[in-house]
């Protein structure tokens, strides 16, 4: 594949999980966050010589592929100029709250990735790495062709960009299931059967929303093959957008 450097904007659980897997798979990573490169010194030292810290604009410029692992509410702060012409992986999920509500998402007029694509008009946005937890990402990778290899969904409007991200997922140790355009990305968003649970199995009964999130974050990974991902995507029914703590 052509990707040798992954730019990572945002070093929360998702960005850090992707960075760890990328380094372990032999890629270089350029990490960035909103607080400045100096705050990433310990993390870079832990990840080793394949990692370095930068500003978000620098990470965007340096990456052959860029993962925008920031809260969806912060997507308008992504560096548009530096991301122009790039393939941008969008792992963001909508989580409406009193401080961040988007009527176009609430009405299902747009998917969250279409909202991101509208902001990054000169980039090619691909929805991926949004429906699996970082712990499972670091546990479920397998070599190409392994019988228990897990598949991850992706969606994007540009076929070449989708292929680029599928190639990256292969390097990271996962098969890809192409769900089509960003308008179809809702099939793997929160409130669908393809979100989180295929990779962790059935949770204990009686959990509150907060307990469920904590359980998913710590649950052992369960392999989910491509056929299962395709089946769940086809069975999805569109409901209210976004992850809701109710």
Helices and strands as residue ranges (DSSP letters): E 5-9, H 13-24, E 28-32, G 37-40, H 41-47, E 51-53, H 56-62, E 65-68, G 72-77, H 80-83, E 87-90, H 103-106, H 112-119, E 124-127, H 134-137, E 151-156, H 159-172, E 175-178, G 182-188, G 197-199, H 209-218, H 226-235
